[in-house]
Amino acid sequence: MGAGLEKELTKKKTRKLEKVDLSKRGLTGVPATIGGLHCKQLLLSENDLTILPGELGKLDSVEILDMSNNRLNQLPQEIGDLKTLQ
């Protein structure tokens, strides 16, 4: 994961993007600050993620959440709170 990603996710510019593409970055984790995004598309595909934070459930405007091609064993229960997913 790393401080660079956390800093990137808290930037005003990033928080307001319609599409946040974090795919193919070799990520092993995602910081809780991801819950502050206001994007419609969040792409987390093709990383080394094994777990995701429950804060993903706070993404009240996300319509597309791509978590394909990771090493996820389970999803956080809070993902069920995402009512806008297509």
N, C-alpha and C positions, 0 to 999 in steps of 0.2 A: 504494500500500500504506500505509504510515504506521505510526508508533509506536503509535498508538491501537489498531490491530488487534492488533499483537503483544502489547501489554499486556493486552488483552481475552482473548486466547487463553491467556495464562499464569495467569489468575486461577483459583483452585481451584474456584470455583463453575462457571465455564465448562468447565473440563477434565472435570467430572463429569456434564455435561448429557447426556441421552440423544439430544437433537436439537440440532445447532448449525446455525442458519440464517444464512448469510452471503450470501444471494441478494439481487439488486437493490441492491447497495451501491456500484456503480461501481468495484469493485476491479480494479486492473491487475496485482496480484501478491498472493501469499500467503506469509507468513513461514514459515520452517522450523519454528517453534514449533508449527505445526499438527499435527505428528507426535506431540505429547504429549497429544492429546485422547483421551478414552475413550468417544466417542459411538457410537451405533448408526446415526445418520443425520447426514450432512454435506451440506449444501445450498450449492453454490457457483454456482448457475445465475444467468443474466442479469446477468453482470458483463462486464468487458473483459479477462478473463484471456487471456494468450497463452502462458503457461508455468506449470507447477505444480512445486513442489519435490518431490524424491525422498522427502522425509520422509513423504509421504502413504502410502508403503508400510509405515509403522510403525503405522498405524491398525488394530490387530489386532482391534478389536471392531466396526468399521463394516460395516453390512449394506447401507446405501443411500448411494451417492455420486453426487449429481446435479451434473454439470458442464455441463449443456445451455446453449445460447445464450450461448456465450463465443466467443472468437476463437482457440481452441487449435489449434495446428498439429501438435502431437505430445503424447503423454503420457509421463510419466517411466516408465522401465523398471520401477521399484520397485512400480508399481501392480499388477504381476503377482504380488506377494507377498501381496496381500489375499485371504485364503482365505475370509473370511466374507461377501463380497459376494453379494448375491442377484441 
